[in-house]
Amino acid sequence: MDSETLKPLMKAKDYFHLAPANWNCAQALQKSRQPYTGLSDEEIELQYRPMGGGRAPFGMCGALYSLRQLVGEDTEMADKLTERFEERTGGLTCRELKGKHGRPCSWLVEQAEELLEELDESIGRSLDK
């Protein structure tokens, strides 16, 4: 199967609050990369529903949390992506992003996905393979 076959059918922001599942910020990014991760809808529900709405560890934005999970155990890469996310969005926690900066969750999901796509391009591979 070639990588084009496994490209996301929809962007993560399009999954955000999509009925009937009503995916949260963390789930939307995972759902868009489901062909890569192999997670079922039920696994996304169980593992990532609790990470939306400022409930990820340390109040981290759920979209950022999900992005970090997608790069796996590469903590150096996850830390670089976290820095870039903060530069781009103005914060790391749900509270500061939504409260202080008034950032909508759908926009934060979009920013996380763009960082993921830039990562794919910069290292010459696709996380969708």
C-alpha positions in Angstrom: 0.0 0.0 0.0 1.5 3.4 -1.0 1.6 6.4 1.3 -1.0 8.3 -0.8 -3.5 5.6 0.2 -2.8 6.2 3.9 -3.0 10.0 3.8 -5.7 11.3 6.1 -9.0 11.5 4.3 -9.9 14.5 6.4 -7.9 17.2 8.2 -7.8 17.0 12.0 -9.7 20.2 12.3 -12.6 18.6 10.3 -12.9 15.8 12.9 -13.1 18.3 15.8 -16.6 18.1 17.3 -17.7 16.0 14.3 -21.0 14.2 15.1 -21.7 11.6 16.2 -18.4 11.1 18.1 -17.9 14.8 19.0 -14.1 14.3 19.0 -12.2 16.7 21.3 -8.9 18.4 20.4 -6.7 15.5 21.4 -9.0 13.0 19.6 -9.3 15.0 16.4 -5.5 14.8 15.7 -5.5 11.1 16.6 -8.5 10.4 14.4 -6.8 12.1 11.4 -3.8 9.8 11.8 -5.8 6.6 12.5 -4.3 4.8 9.4 -0.8 5.4 10.8 -1.5 4.6 14.5 -4.0 1.8 13.9 -6.0 2.9 16.9 -9.7 2.0 16.7 -12.4 4.6 17.4 -12.9 2.9 20.7 -9.2 3.3 21.7 -9.2 6.9 20.6 -12.3 7.4 22.8 -10.8 5.7 25.8 -7.3 7.1 25.6 -7.8 10.6 24.4 -11.3 11.7 25.6 -9.7 12.4 29.0 -7.0 14.6 27.5 -9.3 17.3 26.0 -10.5 20.4 27.8 -7.4 21.1 29.7 -7.3 17.7 31.3 -4.0 16.5 29.7 -1.0 16.3 32.1 -0.1 19.7 33.6 -3.1 21.3 31.9 -1.4 20.9 28.5 -3.4 21.7 25.4 -5.0 18.5 24.2 -3.9 19.1 20.6 -0.3 19.5 21.8 -0.5 16.4 24.0 -1.8 14.4 21.0 1.0 15.8 18.8 3.6 14.7 21.3 2.0 11.2 21.5 2.2 10.9 17.7 6.0 11.3 17.6 6.3 8.5 20.2 9.3 8.0 22.3 11.4 10.6 20.5 11.5 13.1 23.4 13.9 15.4 21.7 11.5 15.7 18.7 8.5 16.1 21.0 10.3 18.9 22.9 11.2 20.7 19.7 7.6 20.4 18.5 6.4 21.8 21.9 8.7 24.8 21.5 7.4 25.4 18.0 3.8 25.0 19.2 4.3 27.6 21.9 6.0 30.0 19.5 3.1 29.7 17.1 0.2 29.8 19.5 1.5 31.8 22.5 1.2 29.1 25.1 1.1 25.4 26.1 -1.8 25.0 28.5 -5.4 25.0 27.7 -6.0 27.7 30.3 -3.5 30.2 28.8 -4.3 29.5 25.2 -8.1 29.7 25.5 -8.3 32.1 28.5 -5.4 34.5 28.1 -5.0 34.4 24.3 -8.6 33.5 23.3 -7.4 30.8 20.9 -10.1 28.6 19.6 -9.6 24.8 20.0 -10.2 24.2 16.3 -7.3 26.6 15.4 -5.0 24.9 17.9 -5.8 21.5 16.3 -4.9 23.0 13.0 -1.6 24.3 14.3 -0.7 21.0 15.8 -1.5 19.2 12.5 0.6 21.8 10.5 3.6 21.1 12.8 3.1 17.4 12.2 3.0 17.9 8.4 6.1 20.2 8.6 7.9 17.5 10.5 7.0 14.9 7.9 8.4 17.1 5.1 11.6 18.1 7.0 12.8 14.6 7.7 11.7 13.2 4.3 9.2 10.7 5.6 5.6 10.6 6.4 4.0 9.5 9.6 1.2 8.2 7.5 3.3 5.3 6.2 
